[in-house]
Structure formats: structure tokens, C-alpha cells
Amino acid sequence: MNNVKPAKIKSFSSFQIDKLHPVIKGLNKVFYFCIKLKILLLFFLLNVFYAQAQLKIYVNTDLEGISGVFNFTQTREKGSPENLLACEYFMGDLDAVIQGLRDGGATEVVVLDGHGNQAVVPHLMVAGATYVTGRPRPGAGNLTLLDSSFAAMVMIGFHAMNGTPDGVLCHTQSSKTENKYWYNDVESGELVQNAVIAGYYGVPLVMVTGDVATCREANRFFGDKIVSVATKRGLAREAAELYPFEETRHALYEGAKRAISIIPQCKPYSLQFPVKARKQQLVQEANDKEHKLVTTELTISHPLHILDL
């Protein structure tokens, strides 16, 4: 029988083990780094998912650009038969927008009753939104509750800036004193003023509705990516070619639904501050029968003071 010699088992000397310590320590560092990286990635993905799951939309409203509205009696004379009907028209447009936003993926909708003498009709409010109304309203530009938690802002029922030839009920802040505003020598209206405030909070404007002139103004300042829905075509300041409610409400619903999908493509609007601002308005002194055109100039250093003229 052949004698089989047992295999020799090599053992590490303490010197060899000491040589492996740096390698083992290095592997441990890599292992723990990978674990930390996975944890950070997990938190990032959870935050992204939460941000997508919680999609708050701020709906800023006015009355002049609503379907069926074309004269100042409808917007100025609170409680008149014409105004009461205009407010019902407003609620119909608003309903279509809210439904479109919700069906597009919005999880929370906050509506600001932004018209000067208010337009929200409480008994016509639809589910799926909350409504901020009444006066006074805190916040820059009266944009109550607007902050960085909103994913986007929508402006419905708005109008073109003062002096727009085909702008139905066009004005900027006041149609009675015929206000006009310039920022860094660029004449601007309420669309820009509201977008600047929203932009300060990092909230992009994604949708504007009103007459054709308002939509044109929106595209000029905010680009072609923004959703714009025309509710009528202006012929003069108090004359318009109106579109049927059935058509405008369908367009408003589809536009609001699409607006949710373009949020990632829209950037918050901003101006380069400090801004050189100028305002013109008609002023009537106590003993004067005639109005005087007064110009005010001011350097504005902060977005939230865009209306401080």
C-alpha cells in the first residue's frame, strides 16, 4: 500500500496578517460607503415620489377674461344683474379648470378669488379645491397662501395690459385711473406682475386664459410652452366675438389637464433686480375738474415689492 502523505496546511504568519489589515479596512470602507450611497439614493427617490404625489396648484383668477364677459358693467357694478350673471360664468369656467387640473394629476388646488370686488359664488363651488375670498387678503399682490409648496400657478379669466387695441376690458391694476407700468423700460401688465411674485417662490406659470390678446401677451412674455386658452376675441375695449360656453369650457378643461404635464418644462418667471420701475396714472386733485397724468419712478429691489409704485 502506498503511503499517502497528508497535505500540508499553510498558515499565515502574524506578519502576513498585518499586511492584510489595510486591505480589509479598505474593503470595509467601500462596503460602508456603498451602504450610505444606497440609503441616500433611497431618500432621494422617496422625496421625488413624494413631490410627484403631492402636486399643489395655485389658481389665480380674475373676471374680465371669463367666457361671456365683455363690458365693465359686468365687472364693476357688484350685485347688478349683469354682474351676478358674470359671476356665474366665472364659476363655470373655474369648474372646468379645476376638473381638468384634478384629472391631470393635481392632488390639491387652491383658488384665489382675485377680482377686485370678488367673483366666487359659494353655492356653486365644486369639490376638489379650496377657495380664498374676501378682503383684505394678506400677501404680496394679494396672492394669499402662495408659497414654495406649490408646483405651478394657473391664471384664469385675465385680461391684456392697458392700451391693448384688441384687449377686451384691458387695463393694468386700475381701469379708472388708466394705470400703466414699465419695468426696465418694458411695458408690462398684470400677467407679468403676478408671475414675478410667483417666480420669487419658485412657482412657474403654466396656463393663462382670457381673450386672444391676453393669450398673445402670455406667449410674448412666457414663451410658447405655456398653455393659453382663448375664451373670446376682442374687437374693442368693450366689444368681443364671444365663443359658446360649451366650446370654451371644453377647451379650458383640456388646457388645464395638459398644463399639469408641462410643469417640468416651465421655469419660474423672473426679472433682473433691482428693477427700474415707472408708473403712469390719471390723478384728480380735490379742486380740479380735469385729471392729470402723473408719472412715478422707483427702483425696486425685491420681487415681492413689484407693485410698490
Legacy VTK file of the C-alpha trace (Angstrom):
# vtk DataFile Version 3.0
C-alpha trace
ASCII
DATASET POLYDATA
POINTS 309 float
0.000 0.000 0.000
1.337 3.408 -0.980
1.784 5.782 1.838
-0.131 8.989 1.199
1.434 11.940 2.827
-1.059 14.356 4.315
-1.207 17.776 2.638
0.500 20.495 4.462
-1.798 23.300 5.565
-0.146 26.644 5.114
-0.729 29.092 7.893
-0.426 32.867 7.821
2.198 34.358 9.966
1.336 37.370 12.085
3.411 39.417 9.663
1.261 38.318 6.699
-1.945 39.054 8.608
-0.693 42.530 9.447
-0.097 43.095 5.742
-3.791 42.251 5.018
-5.228 44.701 7.570
-5.109 47.739 5.250
-6.831 45.715 2.524
-9.562 44.572 4.903
-10.025 48.099 6.214
-10.246 49.429 2.654
-12.890 46.866 1.764
-14.872 47.822 4.863
-14.758 51.490 3.872
-16.004 50.678 0.357
-18.753 48.473 1.818
-19.977 51.159 4.229
-19.740 53.831 1.512
-21.953 51.716 -0.756
-24.470 51.272 2.048
-24.561 55.019 2.694
-24.914 55.715 -1.011
-27.866 53.330 -1.268
-29.544 54.978 1.738
-29.074 58.464 0.252
-30.413 57.274 -3.100
-33.425 55.749 -1.358
-34.181 59.029 0.440
-33.807 60.943 -2.831
-36.216 58.629 -4.647
-38.692 58.866 -1.775
-38.529 62.678 -1.897
-39.059 62.675 -5.649
-42.007 60.309 -5.278
-43.495 62.457 -2.500
-43.071 65.633 -4.565
-44.799 63.991 -7.505
-47.522 62.524 -5.314
-48.241 65.933 -3.712
-48.995 68.232 -6.639
-50.396 71.565 -5.405
-51.676 74.062 -7.960
-52.414 77.736 -7.276
-55.294 79.087 -9.380
-55.159 82.873 -9.598
-58.390 84.319 -11.010
-59.849 87.474 -12.491
-63.191 88.261 -14.104
-62.556 90.261 -17.280
-61.250 87.299 -19.285
-64.058 84.899 -18.414
-66.332 83.412 -21.104
-69.245 85.730 -21.886
-67.780 88.823 -20.154
-67.181 91.872 -22.365
-68.300 95.113 -20.641
-67.433 96.957 -17.451
-70.997 96.768 -16.112
-70.418 93.041 -15.676
-67.194 93.528 -13.700
-67.579 96.815 -11.804
-71.188 97.042 -10.583
-71.266 94.474 -7.805
-74.655 92.867 -7.337
-76.150 94.156 -10.580
-77.985 91.584 -12.732
-75.140 91.712 -15.270
-72.523 91.156 -12.548
-74.416 88.274 -10.965
-74.556 86.515 -14.320
-70.865 87.244 -14.951
-70.003 85.607 -11.631
-71.961 82.530 -12.682
-69.999 82.487 -15.950
-66.855 82.742 -13.840
-67.812 79.717 -11.761
-68.466 77.711 -14.931
-65.004 78.453 -16.328
-63.436 77.790 -12.938
-65.225 74.448 -12.621
-63.818 73.303 -15.966
-60.276 74.296 -14.973
-60.461 72.601 -11.562
-61.746 69.374 -13.101
-59.009 69.463 -15.728
-56.290 70.026 -13.135
-57.540 67.199 -10.941
-57.857 64.783 -13.844
-54.387 65.811 -14.962
-52.895 64.742 -11.631
-53.202 67.681 -9.234
-53.681 66.499 -5.658
-54.512 69.909 -4.201
-55.969 73.035 -5.812
-56.177 76.421 -4.096
-58.290 79.074 -5.835
-57.720 82.776 -5.243
-60.765 84.994 -5.816
-58.574 87.688 -7.337
-61.057 90.103 -8.920
-61.305 93.454 -7.119
-64.921 93.125 -5.946
-64.826 89.315 -5.833
-66.437 86.768 -8.128
-66.689 83.449 -6.255
-70.262 82.245 -5.731
-70.098 79.885 -2.723
-73.112 77.750 -3.567
-71.579 76.989 -6.982
-68.219 75.813 -5.627
-67.217 72.346 -6.837
-65.342 69.719 -4.860
-61.648 69.291 -5.470
-60.461 72.767 -4.452
-60.446 75.312 -1.645
-61.383 78.949 -2.279
-59.708 82.071 -0.848
-62.059 85.061 -0.943
-62.934 88.259 0.933
-60.884 91.337 1.749
-58.335 92.286 2.879
-56.122 89.446 1.719
-52.561 89.190 3.077
-49.605 88.514 0.818
-47.688 90.355 -1.900
-50.052 91.334 -4.698
-52.861 89.876 -2.557
-51.686 86.394 -3.579
-52.750 84.879 -0.274
-51.312 81.448 0.673
-48.934 81.364 -2.306
-45.577 79.868 -1.312
-42.901 77.450 -2.492
-45.026 74.371 -1.745
-46.971 74.896 -4.992
-45.847 73.103 -8.142
-47.334 75.678 -10.523
-49.664 78.651 -10.923
-52.593 78.963 -13.324
-54.156 82.342 -14.201
-57.735 82.209 -15.469
-60.069 84.985 -16.584
-57.294 87.530 -17.062
-57.025 90.462 -19.459
-54.387 92.193 -21.551
-52.405 95.194 -20.310
-53.799 98.713 -20.581
-53.762 100.185 -24.081
-54.001 96.888 -25.988
-56.154 97.749 -29.064
-57.938 94.383 -29.216
-57.886 93.720 -25.475
-61.345 93.180 -24.004
-61.648 95.261 -20.811
-57.874 95.747 -20.950
-56.229 97.548 -18.018
-53.368 97.204 -15.562
-54.475 97.242 -11.910
-56.997 100.074 -12.444
-59.110 100.857 -15.489
-60.487 104.023 -13.883
-57.119 105.719 -13.395
-55.704 104.100 -16.571
-52.542 102.818 -14.894
-49.549 101.789 -16.984
-46.366 100.128 -15.721
-42.849 99.716 -17.097
-40.107 97.515 -15.652
-36.627 98.176 -17.036
-38.367 100.164 -19.810
-40.588 97.226 -20.841
-44.311 97.941 -20.520
-45.916 95.105 -18.605
-49.342 94.112 -17.348
-50.836 92.043 -14.581
-49.655 88.778 -16.112
-46.035 89.761 -15.577
-46.663 91.305 -12.156
-48.279 88.119 -10.836
-45.708 85.851 -12.494
-42.835 87.775 -10.870
-44.308 87.209 -7.404
-44.891 83.516 -8.113
-41.394 83.264 -9.553
-39.896 84.518 -6.304
-41.313 81.394 -4.633
-40.005 79.182 -7.429
-43.515 78.615 -8.802
-43.790 78.569 -12.618
-46.776 79.893 -14.547
-48.135 77.088 -16.738
-51.516 78.313 -18.008
-53.267 81.591 -18.868
-56.860 82.083 -20.044
-58.592 85.187 -21.379
-59.219 86.802 -24.744
-56.943 86.324 -27.755
-54.914 89.426 -26.831
-54.271 88.065 -23.331
-53.053 84.757 -24.738
-50.793 86.619 -27.145
-49.347 88.649 -24.267
-48.746 85.469 -22.273
-46.848 83.852 -25.133
-44.790 87.007 -25.615
-43.531 87.092 -22.027
-43.558 83.412 -21.044
-42.919 81.575 -24.311
-44.855 79.096 -26.416
-44.663 76.220 -23.928
-47.240 77.796 -21.646
-50.851 76.671 -22.158
-53.115 79.527 -23.292
-56.853 79.211 -23.824
-58.818 81.969 -25.565
-62.410 82.486 -24.410
-63.217 85.262 -26.935
-61.665 87.617 -29.466
-61.571 91.323 -28.756
-62.935 93.844 -31.251
-62.637 96.894 -28.974
-62.316 97.528 -25.257
-65.972 96.665 -24.633
-66.763 94.601 -27.705
-65.898 90.990 -28.451
-66.569 87.990 -30.616
-67.747 85.534 -27.966
-67.227 81.774 -28.119
-70.000 79.387 -26.927
-69.689 78.198 -23.328
-69.693 74.552 -24.374
-66.625 75.132 -26.518
-64.715 77.306 -24.057
-65.349 75.017 -21.079
-64.153 72.006 -23.070
-61.020 73.926 -24.115
-60.440 75.069 -20.529
-60.735 71.510 -19.216
-58.341 70.109 -21.810
-55.935 73.007 -21.347
-55.821 72.584 -17.564
-55.279 68.861 -17.928
-52.382 69.455 -20.325
-50.917 72.196 -18.115
-50.063 69.603 -15.461
-47.939 67.660 -17.939
-45.810 70.675 -18.925
-44.838 71.740 -15.403
-41.304 70.278 -15.760
-40.808 72.314 -18.948
-41.766 75.686 -17.438
-39.374 77.803 -15.412
-40.350 80.365 -12.774
-40.520 83.841 -14.295
-38.090 86.457 -13.024
-36.748 89.926 -13.685
-33.240 91.159 -13.043
-33.368 93.020 -9.728
-33.019 95.810 -8.810
-35.618 96.908 -11.365
-36.104 100.423 -12.668
-39.880 100.884 -12.487
-42.170 103.563 -13.873
-45.907 104.103 -13.456
-48.334 106.440 -15.179
-51.828 107.160 -13.906
-54.571 109.762 -14.065
-54.922 111.737 -10.847
-57.652 114.228 -9.982
-56.890 116.788 -7.307
-59.632 117.816 -4.876
-60.388 121.161 -6.548
-59.609 120.163 -10.140
-62.192 119.087 -12.690
-59.618 117.646 -15.057
-57.455 114.599 -14.495
-53.691 114.987 -14.677
-51.298 112.360 -15.994
-48.786 111.673 -13.224
-45.588 109.648 -13.628
-43.833 107.951 -10.714
-40.403 106.352 -10.903
-38.830 104.000 -8.389
-36.039 101.451 -8.104
-37.472 98.179 -6.795
-35.022 95.846 -5.118
-37.205 92.822 -4.347
-39.780 90.804 -6.368
-42.392 90.972 -3.632
-42.417 94.774 -3.959
-43.162 94.747 -7.682
-46.409 96.694 -7.073
-44.966 99.257 -4.657
-45.208 102.159 -7.110
LINES 1 310
309 0 1 2 3 4 5 6 7 8 9 10 11 12 13 14 15 16 17 18 19 20 21 22 23 24 25 26 27 28 29 30 31 32 33 34 35 36 37 38 39 40 41 42 43 44 45 46 47 48 49 50 51 52 53 54 55 56 57 58 59 60 61 62 63 64 65 66 67 68 69 70 71 72 73 74 75 76 77 78 79 80 81 82 83 84 85 86 87 88 89 90 91 92 93 94 95 96 97 98 99 100 101 102 103 104 105 106 107 108 109 110 111 112 113 114 115 116 117 118 119 120 121 122 123 124 125 126 127 128 129 130 131 132 133 134 135 136 137 138 139 140 141 142 143 144 145 146 147 148 149 150 151 152 153 154 155 156 157 158 159 160 161 162 163 164 165 166 167 168 169 170 171 172 173 174 175 176 177 178 179 180 181 182 183 184 185 186 187 188 189 190 191 192 193 194 195 196 197 198 199 200 201 202 203 204 205 206 207 208 209 210 211 212 213 214 215 216 217 218 219 220 221 222 223 224 225 226 227 228 229 230 231 232 233 234 235 236 237 238 239 240 241 242 243 244 245 246 247 248 249 250 251 252 253 254 255 256 257 258 259 260 261 262 263 264 265 266 267 268 269 270 271 272 273 274 275 276 277 278 279 280 281 282 283 284 285 286 287 288 289 290 291 292 293 294 295 296 297 298 299 300 301 302 303 304 305 306 307 308
